[in-house]
């Protein structure tokens, strides 16, 4: 693998690189891929964390509801462009945290 990358003049960042089995899964472009990805493609946990961080930042900056809605709409379109399953956030974000965070 390293020889192929060197032949293509591609450098790899050691801190971001791990050579291992695909069955363990890996994140790529915001999605979670495994050897079962042909059946189920998931969203990387970091993508959801980043989304919630951005949404929280926009909310704290007192952006209008329209801006918040537009951001969520664009993010959802991006997510659904790569997968065709119902998105579930329960593994990453506790709903009680969301409720308390976004109440006036």
TIMI-2910 file (N, C-alpha, C, CB; in pm, 1 decimal, decimal comma, always signed):
<rs>
+----------+----------+----------+----------+----------+----------+----------+----------+----------+----------+----------+----------+------+
!      n_x !      n_y !      n_z !     ca_x !     ca_y !     ca_z !      c_x !      c_y !      c_z !     cb_x !     cb_y !     cb_z ! resn !
+----------+----------+----------+----------+----------+----------+----------+----------+----------+----------+----------+----------+------+
!    +82,2 !   -119,0 !     +0,0 !     +0,0 !     +0,0 !     +0,0 !    +86,7 !   +125,4 !     +0,0 !    -93,6 !     -0,2 !   +120,1 !  Unk !
!   +186,7 !   +128,8 !    +85,9 !   +274,2 !   +245,4 !    +93,1 !   +347,2 !   +265,7 !    -39,4 !   +375,4 !   +230,1 !   +208,0 !  Unk !
!   +391,2 !   +158,4 !   -102,8 !   +460,6 !   +168,2 !   -231,7 !   +370,2 !   +229,1 !   -338,4 !   +509,2 !    +29,8 !   -276,9 !  Unk !
!   +243,8 !   +191,0 !   -339,1 !   +149,0 !   +245,9 !   -436,1 !   +131,6 !   +395,9 !   -413,0 !    +12,5 !   +173,5 !   -426,5 !  Unk !
!   +116,2 !   +435,1 !   -287,1 !   +100,3 !   +577,1 !   -255,4 !   +224,4 !   +656,9 !   -293,8 !    +70,7 !   +595,2 !   -106,5 !  Unk !
!   +341,0 !   +600,2 !   -268,5 !   +465,1 !   +669,0 !   -305,6 !   +477,3 !   +680,8 !   -456,7 !   +586,9 !   +595,0 !   -248,6 !  Unk !
!   +437,8 !   +578,7 !   -529,5 !   +442,9 !   +583,6 !   -675,9 !   +350,3 !   +691,0 !   -731,6 !   +405,9 !   +447,6 !   -734,8 !  Unk !
!   +242,0 !   +717,9 !   -660,2 !   +147,9 !   +822,8 !   -700,7 !   +187,8 !   +959,5 !   -646,6 !     +7,6 !   +788,1 !   -653,6 !  Unk !
!   +300,9 !   +964,0 !   -575,7 !   +349,7 !  +1086,2 !   -512,4 !   +248,1 !  +1143,3 !   -413,3 !   +382,8 !  +1190,3 !   -618,7 !  Unk !
!   +184,3 !  +1053,0 !   -339,4 !    +87,6 !  +1090,0 !   -236,7 !   +153,1 !  +1071,5 !   -101,0 !    -43,2 !  +1005,4 !   -248,0 !  Unk !
!   +145,4 !  +1173,4 !    -19,8 !   +199,4 !  +1160,8 !   +115,6 !    +85,0 !  +1133,3 !   +211,1 !   +277,3 !  +1288,9 !   +157,8 !  Unk !
!   +114,8 !  +1061,2 !   +316,3 !    +14,1 !  +1028,8 !   +415,5 !    +52,9 !  +1092,8 !   +548,0 !     -1,9 !   +875,6 !   +430,4 !  Unk !
!    -48,3 !  +1137,8 !   +619,9 !    -26,0 !  +1196,3 !   +751,3 !    -28,7 !  +1084,0 !   +854,4 !   -133,1 !  +1305,6 !   +783,8 !  Unk !
!    +82,7 !  +1058,0 !   +921,0 !    +87,8 !   +946,7 !  +1016,9 !    -19,5 !   +956,1 !  +1125,6 !   +224,4 !   +941,7 !  +1081,9 !  Unk !
!    -53,8 !  +1076,9 !  +1167,8 !   -154,1 !  +1090,6 !  +1273,9 !   -294,5 !  +1058,1 !  +1225,1 !   -151,3 !  +1231,3 !  +1330,4 !  Unk !
!   -315,7 !  +1059,6 !  +1094,1 !   -447,5 !  +1031,7 !  +1038,9 !   -453,6 !   +897,8 !   +966,7 !   -487,6 !  +1141,8 !   +944,7 !  Unk !
!   -346,5 !   +822,2 !   +972,9 !   -338,2 !   +700,2 !   +894,5 !   -330,9 !   +578,5 !   +984,1 !   -218,1 !   +704,3 !   +802,3 !  Unk !
!   -412,8 !   +479,2 !   +950,3 !   -409,7 !   +351,5 !  +1019,8 !   -432,3 !   +242,4 !   +916,5 !   -516,7 !   +345,1 !  +1134,0 !  Unk !
!   -340,8 !   +149,8 !   +909,3 !   -357,2 !    +36,4 !   +820,3 !   -409,6 !    -80,0 !   +902,9 !   -223,1 !     -0,1 !   +748,6 !  Unk !
!   -526,5 !   -124,5 !   +870,0 !   -587,0 !   -234,6 !   +944,2 !   -696,9 !   -299,5 !   +862,6 !   -642,2 !   -185,8 !  +1078,0 !  Unk !
!   -769,7 !   -384,7 !   +926,1 !   -877,9 !   -456,0 !   +858,3 !   -998,1 !   -363,7 !   +837,2 !   -919,5 !   -580,6 !   +939,2 !  Unk !
!  -1058,4 !   -377,3 !   +722,7 !  -1177,9 !   -298,9 !   +691,7 !  -1292,8 !   -339,6 !   +782,7 !  -1217,8 !   -316,5 !   +544,0 !  Unk !
!  -1293,0 !   -462,0 !   +827,0 !  -1401,6 !   -508,7 !   +914,4 !  -1410,3 !   -426,0 !  +1042,1 !  -1381,8 !   -656,4 !   +949,6 !  Unk !
!  -1299,8 !   -365,2 !  +1082,1 !  -1301,5 !   -278,3 !  +1199,0 !  -1371,1 !   -147,0 !  +1168,5 !  -1160,0 !   -252,1 !  +1247,8 !  Unk !
!  -1383,4 !   -113,7 !  +1040,5 !  -1450,5 !     +9,1 !   +999,4 !  -1356,6 !   +127,7 !   +998,9 !  -1567,4 !    +37,5 !  +1089,8 !  Unk !
!  -1394,6 !   +228,5 !   +921,6 !  -1318,6 !   +352,7 !   +917,9 !  -1409,8 !   +464,9 !   +870,1 !  -1193,9 !   +339,5 !   +826,1 !  Unk !
!  -1371,3 !   +587,7 !   +901,7 !  -1446,9 !   +705,1 !   +859,9 !  -1384,3 !   +762,2 !   +734,0 !  -1451,5 !   +811,5 !   +972,2 !  Unk !
!  -1469,6 !   +801,1 !   +639,9 !  -1422,9 !   +861,4 !   +515,4 !  -1527,1 !   +960,4 !   +468,0 !  -1395,3 !   +753,5 !   +406,8 !  Unk !
!  -1485,1 !  +1085,4 !   +451,6 !  -1572,1 !  +1193,0 !   +403,0 !  -1701,4 !  +1205,4 !   +483,3 !  -1605,4 !  +1170,3 !   +257,2 !  Unk !
!  -1691,0 !  +1183,7 !   +613,6 !  -1806,0 !  +1202,5 !   +701,0 !  -1895,4 !  +1081,9 !   +718,7 !  -1886,3 !  +1312,0 !   +650,5 !  Unk !
!  -1863,4 !   +972,8 !   +651,5 !  -1942,9 !   +851,7 !   +662,2 !  -1861,8 !   +742,1 !   +730,1 !  -1991,0 !   +805,7 !   +523,6 !  Unk !
!  -1930,1 !   +645,0 !   +786,9 !  -1866,3 !   +531,3 !   +851,9 !  -1877,0 !   +411,9 !   +757,8 !  -1931,8 !   +500,3 !   +991,2 !  Unk !
!  -1762,2 !   +359,0 !   +716,8 !  -1759,3 !   +245,3 !   +625,4 !  -1704,9 !   +122,3 !   +695,7 !  -1674,8 !   +277,4 !   +501,5 !  Unk !
!  -1763,8 !     +8,5 !   +667,2 !  -1716,9 !   -119,4 !   +718,2 !  -1723,7 !   -220,7 !   +604,7 !  -1801,3 !   -166,2 !   +841,3 !  Unk !
!  -1686,2 !   -343,6 !   +633,9 !  -1697,4 !   -445,9 !   +530,9 !  -1843,4 !   -477,4 !   +499,4 !  -1624,5 !   -572,6 !   +574,4 !  Unk !
!  -1934,7 !   -428,0 !   +581,1 !  -2078,5 !   -444,9 !   +557,4 !  -2141,7 !   -320,4 !   +495,4 !  -2149,3 !   -478,6 !   +688,1 !  Unk !
!  -2059,3 !   -224,7 !   +450,5 !  -2110,4 !    -98,1 !   +399,0 !  -2198,0 !   -113,3 !   +275,7 !  -1996,5 !     -7,6 !   +367,3 !  Unk !
!  -2182,8 !   -224,9 !   +204,9 !  -2269,2 !   -244,9 !    +89,5 !  -2413,8 !   -265,4 !   +133,5 !  -2221,1 !   -364,6 !     +6,6 !  Unk !
!  -2433,5 !   -296,8 !   +260,9 !  -2569,0 !   -312,6 !   +315,2 !  -2613,3 !   -189,7 !   +392,9 !  -2576,0 !   -435,4 !   +405,0 !  Unk !
!  -2525,5 !   -139,4 !   +477,8 !  -2559,4 !    -25,2 !   +563,0 !  -2441,0 !    +69,9 !   +567,3 !  -2598,4 !    -71,4 !   +706,7 !  Unk !
!  -2462,3 !   +192,4 !   +525,0 !  -2360,6 !   +296,8 !   +532,4 !  -2403,6 !   +394,0 !   +640,5 !  -2341,3 !   +369,5 !   +394,4 !  Unk !
!  -2316,7 !   +419,6 !   +735,7 !  -2354,0 !   +505,6 !   +846,6 !  -2287,1 !   +641,0 !   +840,7 !  -2320,9 !   +439,2 !   +975,7 !  Unk !
!  -2327,2 !   +724,8 !   +932,1 !  -2268,1 !   +857,0 !   +946,7 !  -2160,7 !   +846,5 !  +1054,1 !  -2376,3 !   +965,5 !   +983,3 !  Unk !
!  -2045,5 !   +904,1 !  +1027,6 !  -1938,0 !   +903,2 !  +1126,9 !  -1981,4 !   +984,0 !  +1248,9 !  -1806,2 !   +960,4 !  +1067,0 !  Unk !
!  -1947,7 !   +934,5 !  +1366,2 !  -1985,3 !  +1005,5 !  +1489,0 !  -1930,9 !  +1148,1 !  +1489,8 !  -1934,4 !   +929,6 !  +1612,1 !  Unk !
!  -1809,7 !  +1166,0 !  +1436,2 !  -1751,3 !  +1300,5 !  +1434,3 !  -1833,0 !  +1395,8 !  +1347,8 !  -1607,1 !  +1295,0 !  +1383,5 !  Unk !
!  -1897,1 !  +1345,3 !  +1243,2 !  -1982,3 !  +1428,9 !  +1158,5 !  -2101,1 !  +1482,6 !  +1237,2 !  -2031,3 !  +1349,7 !  +1036,8 !  Unk !
!  -2158,5 !  +1396,7 !  +1320,3 !  -2272,6 !  +1439,4 !  +1401,6 !  -2227,9 !  +1538,0 !  +1508,4 !  -2341,3 !  +1318,3 !  +1466,7 !  Unk !
!  -2114,0 !  +1510,5 !  +1569,0 !  -2060,1 !  +1602,7 !  +1670,3 !  -2032,4 !  +1739,3 !  +1606,7 !  -1929,8 !  +1544,8 !  +1734,1 !  Unk !
!  -1971,2 !  +1739,7 !  +1489,4 !  -1942,7 !  +1865,6 !  +1420,3 !  -2071,7 !  +1940,0 !  +1385,8 !  -1861,4 !  +1839,4 !  +1292,9 !  Unk !
!  -2172,6 !  +1865,9 !  +1341,9 !  -2302,1 !  +1926,2 !  +1308,7 !  -2363,1 !  +1992,1 !  +1432,0 !  -2398,8 !  +1820,1 !  +1251,6 !  Unk !
!  -2362,9 !  +1922,4 !  +1543,4 !  -2421,1 !  +1977,8 !  +1666,3 !  -2342,1 !  +2098,3 !  +1716,2 !  -2426,6 !  +1870,6 !  +1775,5 !  Unk !
!  -2210,8 !  +2094,0 !  +1700,7 !  -2127,8 !  +2207,8 !  +1740,8 !  -2160,5 !  +2329,8 !  +1657,3 !  -1979,0 !  +2173,8 !  +1728,0 !  Unk !
!  -2171,4 !  +2311,5 !  +1525,5 !  -2204,6 !  +2422,6 !  +1436,6 !  -2343,5 !  +2476,5 !  +1467,0 !  -2195,9 !  +2378,8 !  +1290,1 !  Unk !
!  -2439,5 !  +2387,5 !  +1488,7 !  -2575,6 !  +2429,1 !  +1519,0 !  -2580,6 !  +2506,5 !  +1650,3 !  -2668,3 !  +2307,6 !  +1525,4 !  Unk !
!  -2507,0 !  +2459,4 !  +1749,5 !  -2500,5 !  +2529,0 !  +1878,4 !  -2438,5 !  +2667,4 !  +1861,9 !  -2419,7 !  +2446,5 !  +1980,3 !  Unk !
!  -2332,3 !  +2675,6 !  +1782,8 !  -2266,8 !  +2804,8 !  +1758,6 !  -2362,5 !  +2902,6 !  +1692,0 !  -2141,5 !  +2786,5 !  +1671,5 !  Unk !
!  -2433,5 !  +2856,1 !  +1590,1 !  -2530,7 !  +2943,4 !  +1522,9 !  -2638,5 !  +2989,3 !  +1619,5 !  -2594,7 !  +2871,3 !  +1403,6 !  Unk !
!  -2686,2 !  +2897,8 !  +1703,5 !  -2789,0 !  +2932,2 !  +1801,4 !  -2737,3 !  +3035,8 !  +1901,2 !  -2836,3 !  +2806,3 !  +1875,5 !  Unk !
!  -2616,8 !  +3015,4 !  +1950,5 !  -2559,1 !  +3107,9 !  +2048,2 !  -2531,5 !  +3244,5 !  +1987,2 !  -2430,8 !  +3050,5 !  +2105,6 !  Unk !
!  -2510,8 !  +3249,4 !  +1856,3 !  -2492,5 !  +3376,7 !  +1787,0 !  -2626,2 !  +3443,4 !  +1756,6 !  -2414,2 !  +3355,6 !  +1657,8 !  Unk !
!  -2732,9 !  +3383,9 !  +1807,7 !  -2869,0 !  +3434,7 !  +1792,0 !  -2909,3 !  +3449,6 !  +1645,8 !  -2882,7 !  +3567,8 !  +1862,1 !  Unk !
!  -2870,6 !  +3350,3 !  +1566,1 !  -2912,7 !  +3348,9 !  +1426,1 !  -3062,4 !  +3327,1 !  +1419,2 !  -2837,8 !  +3239,6 !  +1346,2 !  Unk !
!  -3120,8 !  +3372,5 !  +1313,0 !  -3265,5 !  +3360,0 !  +1295,1 !  -3304,4 !  +3213,7 !  +1278,8 !  -3312,5 !  +3441,6 !  +1173,1 !  Unk !
!  -3429,4 !  +3181,5 !  +1309,0 !  -3476,5 !  +3043,8 !  +1288,0 !  -3461,0 !  +2999,2 !  +1142,2 !  -3623,3 !  +3031,5 !  +1330,1 !  Unk !
!  -3471,1 !  +3092,0 !  +1049,4 !  -3456,4 !  +3058,8 !   +907,6 !  -3314,1 !  +3012,0 !   +876,8 !  -3492,3 !  +3180,3 !   +820,2 !  Unk !
!  -3215,2 !  +3078,1 !   +935,6 !  -3075,7 !  +3038,6 !   +913,9 !  -3050,3 !  +2901,0 !   +973,8 !  -2978,9 !  +3142,5 !   +975,2 !  Unk !
!  -3102,1 !  +2878,1 !  +1095,1 !  -3087,7 !  +2746,8 !  +1158,1 !  -3154,3 !  +2639,0 !  +1073,2 !  -3148,0 !  +2747,9 !  +1299,9 !  Unk !
!  -3275,9 !  +2668,3 !  +1026,5 !  -3347,5 !  +2571,6 !   +943,1 !  -3271,7 !  +2542,5 !   +814,4 !  -3487,5 !  +2623,0 !   +910,3 !  Unk !
!  -3219,5 !  +2647,7 !   +750,1 !  -3145,1 !  +2628,6 !   +625,5 !  -3019,8 !  +2544,4 !   +647,0 !  -3107,2 !  +2763,7 !   +565,7 !  Unk !
!  -2949,8 !  +2567,9 !   +758,0 !  -2830,3 !  +2489,4 !   +787,5 !  -2866,0 !  +2341,8 !   +806,2 !  -2759,9 !  +2543,8 !   +913,4 !  Unk !
!  -2968,7 !  +2315,9 !   +886,1 !  -3009,9 !  +2177,6 !   +911,0 !  -3057,1 !  +2112,2 !   +781,5 !  -3121,6 !  +2172,4 !  +1017,5 !  Unk !
!  -3128,1 !  +2186,4 !   +698,2 !  -3175,3 !  +2133,0 !   +570,2 !  -3058,7 !  +2094,4 !   +480,9 !  -3264,3 !  +2235,1 !   +499,0 !  Unk !
!  -2958,7 !  +2182,5 !   +469,3 !  -2841,1 !  +2151,6 !   +385,7 !  -2764,6 !  +2031,0 !   +439,5 !  -2747,2 !  +2273,4 !   +378,1 !  Unk !
!  -2746,2 !  +2026,0 !   +572,2 !  -2672,6 !  +1914,1 !   +631,8 !  -2747,4 !  +1783,2 !   +608,6 !  -2650,8 !  +1937,2 !   +783,1 !  Unk !
!  -2878,7 !  +1786,6 !   +626,5 !  -2960,0 !  +1666,6 !   +606,5 !  -2953,7 !  +1620,0 !   +461,4 !  -3105,6 !  +1693,1 !   +647,1 !  Unk !
!  -2955,8 !  +1712,8 !   +366,9 !  -2942,3 !  +1675,8 !   +226,0 !  -2807,3 !  +1609,8 !   +199,3 !  -2959,2 !  +1799,3 !   +136,4 !  Unk !
!  -2702,6 !  +1664,8 !   +261,2 !  -2570,0 !  +1603,9 !   +244,5 !  -2571,3 !  +1460,7 !   +298,5 !  -2460,9 !  +1688,3 !   +316,9 !  Unk !
!  -2625,9 !  +1443,6 !   +420,0 !  -2630,0 !  +1310,9 !   +480,8 !  -2708,0 !  +1214,4 !   +393,1 !  -2692,3 !  +1317,5 !   +620,8 !  Unk !
!  -2826,0 !  +1254,7 !   +351,9 !  -2912,9 !  +1164,8 !   +275,2 !  -2860,6 !  +1142,4 !   +133,7 !  -3054,6 !  +1220,9 !   +269,4 !  Unk !
!  -2769,3 !  +1225,5 !    +87,7 !  -2707,4 !  +1203,0 !    -41,6 !  -2617,9 !  +1080,6 !    -41,9 !  -2628,5 !  +1323,7 !    -82,6 !  Unk !
!  -2569,9 !  +1042,2 !    +75,4 !  -2480,0 !   +928,5 !    +83,7 !  -2543,1 !   +803,0 !   +139,6 !  -2363,7 !   +964,1 !   +165,7 !  Unk !
!  -2656,3 !   +817,4 !   +207,2 !  -2720,3 !   +699,6 !   +265,5 !  -2869,5 !   +702,3 !   +233,5 !  -2697,0 !   +693,9 !   +419,3 !  Unk !
!  -2933,3 !   +588,5 !   +248,0 !  -3076,7 !   +582,6 !   +223,7 !  -3149,5 !   +514,2 !   +339,2 !  -3105,2 !   +509,4 !    +92,8 !  Unk !
!  -3101,6 !   +543,2 !   +460,9 !  -3165,2 !   +488,7 !   +579,9 !  -3202,8 !   +601,8 !   +672,7 !  -3073,2 !   +388,2 !   +651,2 !  Unk !
!  -3289,7 !   +573,9 !   +767,1 !  -3330,3 !   +673,9 !   +864,9 !  -3211,5 !   +710,1 !   +953,9 !  -3448,8 !   +622,6 !   +950,1 !  Unk !
!  -3189,1 !   +837,3 !   +973,3 !  -3076,9 !   +884,4 !  +1054,2 !  -3116,6 !   +881,0 !  +1200,8 !  -3033,4 !  +1027,6 !  +1012,3 !  Unk !
!  -3027,8 !   +828,9 !  +1283,7 !  -3054,4 !   +819,5 !  +1426,1 !  -2937,7 !   +880,7 !  +1502,7 !  -3077,6 !   +672,4 !  +1468,8 !  Unk !
!  -2967,1 !   +975,5 !  +1590,4 !  -2863,5 !  +1045,4 !  +1665,2 !  -2847,2 !   +990,5 !  +1807,0 !  -2895,2 !  +1193,3 !  +1670,8 !  Unk !
!  -2923,9 !   +893,0 !  +1847,3 !  -2926,2 !   +853,0 !  +1987,5 !  -2793,7 !   +798,7 !  +2037,0 !  -3031,9 !   +750,7 !  +2008,8 !  Unk !
!  -2709,1 !   +745,5 !  +1948,5 !  -2580,9 !   +693,0 !  +1993,6 !  -2482,7 !   +803,2 !  +2030,7 !  -2520,9 !   +605,4 !  +1886,9 !  Unk !
!  -2504,3 !   +923,3 !  +1980,5 !  -2406,1 !  +1028,6 !  +1998,1 !  -2454,2 !  +1138,1 !  +2092,4 !  -2371,0 !  +1088,2 !  +1864,9 !  Unk !
!  -2579,2 !  +1175,9 !  +2080,9 !  -2629,3 !  +1291,0 !  +2155,5 !  -2746,2 !  +1248,7 !  +2243,1 !  -2671,7 !  +1404,6 !  +2059,7 !  Unk !
!  -2738,7 !  +1281,7 !  +2369,1 !  -2848,2 !  +1254,4 !  +2460,8 !  -2959,4 !  +1356,2 !  +2434,8 !  -2800,0 !  +1259,9 !  +2609,6 !  Unk !
!  -3079,4 !  +1308,8 !  +2411,1 !  -3190,8 !  +1399,0 !  +2377,5 !  -3220,2 !  +1498,7 !  +2488,4 !  -3315,9 !  +1318,6 !  +2347,8 !  Unk !
!  -3197,8 !  +1460,6 !  +2614,6 !  -3223,0 !  +1555,1 !  +2723,0 !  -3125,6 !  +1672,5 !  +2714,9 !  -3211,4 !  +1485,1 !  +2859,8 !  Unk !
!  -3003,0 !  +1646,7 !  +2668,3 !  -2907,9 !  +1756,0 !  +2649,6 !  -2957,8 !  +1850,7 !  +2542,1 !  -2768,7 !  +1701,9 !  +2612,9 !  Unk !
!  -3011,6 !  +1795,5 !  +2434,0 !  -3064,1 !  +1879,4 !  +2326,4 !  -3179,0 !  +1965,2 !  +2374,8 !  -3109,3 !  +1793,8 !  +2209,2 !  Unk !
!  -3272,0 !  +1904,8 !  +2447,7 !  -3387,2 !  +1980,2 !  +2494,8 !  -3344,6 !  +2095,1 !  +2584,5 !  -3483,7 !  +1889,0 !  +2569,0 !  Unk !
!  -3255,7 !  +2067,0 !  +2679,9 !  -3214,2 !  +2172,0 !  +2772,5 !  -3129,7 !  +2278,3 !  +2701,8 !  -3135,8 !  +2111,5 !  +2889,4 !  Unk !
!  -3054,0 !  +2239,4 !  +2603,2 !  -2966,4 !  +2333,4 !  +2532,5 !  -3046,3 !  +2432,4 !  +2448,2 !  -2868,0 !  +2257,2 !  +2443,7 !  Unk !
!  -3155,6 !  +2386,4 !  +2387,3 !  -3227,4 !  +2470,3 !  +2292,4 !  -3356,7 !  +2529,2 !  +2345,8 !  -3257,0 !  +2392,2 !  +2171,2 !  Unk !
!  -3379,7 !  +2517,0 !  +2474,4 !  -3494,2 !  +2585,3 !  +2535,6 !  -3452,6 !  +2726,7 !  +2570,9 !  -3545,5 !  +2509,3 !  +2662,2 !  Unk !
!  -3548,4 !  +2817,4 !  +2556,0 !  -3521,8 !  +2959,5 !  +2586,8 !  -3484,2 !  +2975,9 !  +2725,2 !  -3638,8 !  +3046,0 !  +2558,0 !  Unk !
+----------+----------+----------+----------+----------+----------+----------+----------+----------+----------+----------+----------+------+
</rs>
